[in-house]
Amino acid sequence: HVTAPVKTYMETLNWEVHPPYSPDIAPSDYHLFRSMAHSLSEQHFTSYEDIKNWIDNWIASKDEAFFQRGIRMLSERWEKIVASMDNIFNKMYRSFHNKCLIFY
């Protein structure tokens, strides 16, 4: 993540600015754990048993539709990730190709 002046300067050097890593890319962080994290924000545990019980109760509180929605959303997220990676790959390829042409 860089500011506009830094990005402009890097472009004058023909350096490419890559997008920042997004933790949303991890499928485990996309639906289940993101929802769990919101519920955990006010929790305080004093033992492993408390944690285990809280997790068991949290999972039991979710209906089948919650898990089905998360699974359906994965394919949409994967499509966005693939499109993003394709874009990054194409930029890297063009940059590499242009640098090779300089030496040719």
C-alpha angles and dihedrals in degrees: 000000000000136000122251096256091051091047091050091050092048089052090055086059089049090244118147122229111220122207117260118261112264118215087207088076091075105090090213090061096046108080116343101043095035089057091044091050091057090053092046096055095093098033126112121188130196100187145021088250090058090053093047092049092048092052092046091050093045092053091046090052092061118087126221091261090061092059093040090053091051092051092048091049091054094071091051090049092048090052090054091048093049091049090049093048090048089053092049091047092051092050091049091047093050091047092049091044092051092049090050090052089057090061095041 
